[in-house]
């Protein structure tokens, strides 16, 4: 699986893992992308979903458009999570059922290493791109399905 972390107004970071059953390998394809309006979207759980959602990056970052895109996919989604950071808005979490949730927390994480990443961020005094990178490193240390290197958005 993977791990993606976001901090409201700061950015997102993700690992480089791709898994197929017991095989976990590092990949170059990004799991996070920036929309033209500055919004960031990260997704895990399905490469088909990541491919479909990354094509939306030429438009504004709109959770309703993302939800419609997910609903229109010709296959059942299972285990898909989408994390959205729109400038000036709360973080948004979407699941494979189409739920759109505005989060109260200024940071969040999705994927198999999410608990480790959130624990790391809880211990931080402040959150910058460096702490997001540290959260991914922590998840990679403790979760066998999280693989370095870390990708940070916006890039350092």
C-alpha positions as CSV (number, residue, x, y, z in Angstrom):
1,X,0.0,0.0,0.0
2,X,1.4,3.4,0.8
3,X,1.3,6.5,2.9
4,X,0.3,10.1,2.1
5,X,0.4,13.0,4.6
6,X,-0.9,16.5,4.3
7,X,-0.8,19.6,6.4
8,X,-3.3,22.4,5.7
9,X,-1.7,25.2,3.7
10,X,1.8,23.5,4.0
11,X,1.8,20.7,1.4
12,X,1.7,17.0,1.0
13,X,4.3,14.1,1.0
14,X,4.1,10.5,-0.1
15,X,6.3,7.5,-0.2
16,X,7.3,5.6,-3.4
17,X,5.7,2.2,-2.7
18,X,3.5,0.2,-5.1
19,X,2.3,-3.2,-4.0
20,X,0.8,-6.2,-5.7
21,X,0.0,-8.9,-3.1
22,X,3.2,-9.5,-1.1
23,X,5.4,-7.6,-3.6
24,X,6.3,-4.0,-2.7
25,X,8.5,-2.0,-5.0
26,X,9.5,1.6,-5.4
27,X,8.0,3.6,-8.3
28,X,8.4,7.0,-9.9
29,X,4.8,7.7,-10.6
30,X,3.5,10.4,-8.3
31,X,0.6,9.8,-5.9
32,X,0.2,13.5,-5.3
33,X,-0.4,16.2,-7.8
34,X,-1.0,20.0,-7.9
35,X,-4.1,21.5,-9.6
36,X,-3.9,24.8,-11.5
37,X,-5.5,26.6,-8.6
38,X,-2.8,25.4,-6.2
39,X,-4.8,22.6,-4.6
40,X,-3.1,19.3,-3.9
41,X,-4.7,15.9,-4.3
42,X,-3.2,12.6,-3.1
43,X,-4.7,9.2,-3.5
44,X,-4.0,5.7,-2.5
45,X,-5.6,2.3,-2.9
46,X,-5.8,2.0,-6.7
47,X,-3.4,3.0,-9.5
48,X,-6.4,3.2,-11.9
49,X,-7.9,5.9,-9.5
50,X,-4.6,7.7,-9.3
51,X,-4.4,7.8,-13.1
52,X,-8.0,9.0,-13.5
53,X,-7.7,11.7,-10.8
54,X,-4.3,13.0,-11.9
55,X,-5.9,13.8,-15.3
56,X,-8.1,16.3,-13.5
57,X,-5.1,18.4,-12.4
58,X,-5.6,20.8,-15.4
59,X,-8.7,22.1,-13.7
60,X,-9.6,23.6,-10.3
61,X,-9.4,21.3,-7.2
62,X,-13.1,20.6,-6.7
63,X,-14.1,17.6,-4.4
64,X,-17.4,17.3,-6.3
65,X,-15.7,16.8,-9.6
66,X,-13.4,14.2,-8.0
67,X,-16.4,12.4,-6.5
68,X,-18.1,12.3,-9.9
69,X,-15.0,11.0,-11.5
70,X,-14.7,8.2,-8.9
71,X,-18.4,7.3,-9.3
72,X,-18.0,7.1,-13.1
73,X,-15.2,4.5,-13.0
74,X,-16.4,1.2,-14.4
75,X,-15.1,-0.9,-11.5
76,X,-15.8,-1.3,-7.8
77,X,-13.5,0.8,-5.6
78,X,-12.2,-0.8,-2.5
79,X,-9.7,0.7,-0.1
80,X,-9.4,4.0,-2.0
81,X,-8.7,7.1,0.0
82,X,-8.3,10.6,-1.4
83,X,-6.8,13.5,0.6
84,X,-7.3,17.1,-0.7
85,X,-5.8,20.4,0.4
86,X,-7.5,23.4,-1.2
87,X,-5.9,26.8,-0.3
88,X,-8.0,28.5,2.4
89,X,-10.1,25.4,3.2
90,X,-10.0,22.5,5.7
91,X,-8.3,19.3,4.6
92,X,-10.8,17.0,2.9
93,X,-10.9,13.2,3.0
94,X,-12.8,11.1,0.5
95,X,-13.4,7.4,0.7
96,X,-14.3,4.6,-1.7
97,X,-18.0,5.1,-0.8
98,X,-18.0,8.7,-2.1
99,X,-18.1,10.4,1.3
100,X,-16.6,13.9,1.4
101,X,-15.4,14.8,4.9
102,X,-14.0,18.2,6.0
103,X,-11.4,17.4,8.7
104,X,-10.9,19.5,11.8
105,X,-7.3,18.5,12.2
106,X,-4.7,20.7,10.5
107,X,-2.9,17.5,9.3
108,X,-3.9,14.0,8.3
109,X,-2.6,10.9,6.7
110,X,-4.0,8.0,4.6
111,X,-2.7,4.6,3.6
112,X,-1.2,1.7,5.4
113,X,1.4,3.8,7.2
114,X,-1.0,6.5,8.2
115,X,-1.0,5.7,11.9
116,X,2.7,6.1,12.2
117,X,2.7,9.3,10.2
118,X,0.0,10.9,12.3
119,X,1.8,9.8,15.5
120,X,4.9,11.5,14.2
121,X,3.1,14.7,13.4
122,X,1.3,14.8,16.7
123,X,4.7,15.0,18.4
124,X,5.9,18.0,16.3
125,X,5.8,21.5,17.7
126,X,5.1,22.9,14.2
127,X,4.6,21.4,10.8
128,X,6.6,22.3,7.7
129,X,7.6,20.3,4.6
130,X,10.5,18.9,6.7
131,X,8.1,17.4,9.3
132,X,6.0,15.9,6.5
133,X,9.1,14.2,5.1
134,X,9.9,13.0,8.7
135,X,6.4,11.5,9.0
136,X,6.9,9.5,5.8
137,X,10.3,8.3,7.1
138,X,8.7,7.2,10.3
139,X,6.0,5.3,8.5
140,X,8.7,3.7,6.2
141,X,10.6,2.5,9.3
142,X,7.6,0.8,10.9
143,X,5.3,-0.3,8.0
144,X,6.6,-2.9,5.6
145,X,4.4,-1.6,2.8
146,X,5.9,2.0,2.9
147,X,9.0,2.5,0.7
148,X,11.3,5.5,0.4
149,X,12.2,7.8,-1.2
150,X,9.8,10.5,0.0
151,X,8.2,12.9,-2.5
152,X,7.2,16.3,-1.1
153,X,4.8,18.8,-2.7
154,X,5.6,21.6,-3.2
155,X,9.1,20.3,-3.9
156,X,11.8,21.4,-1.4
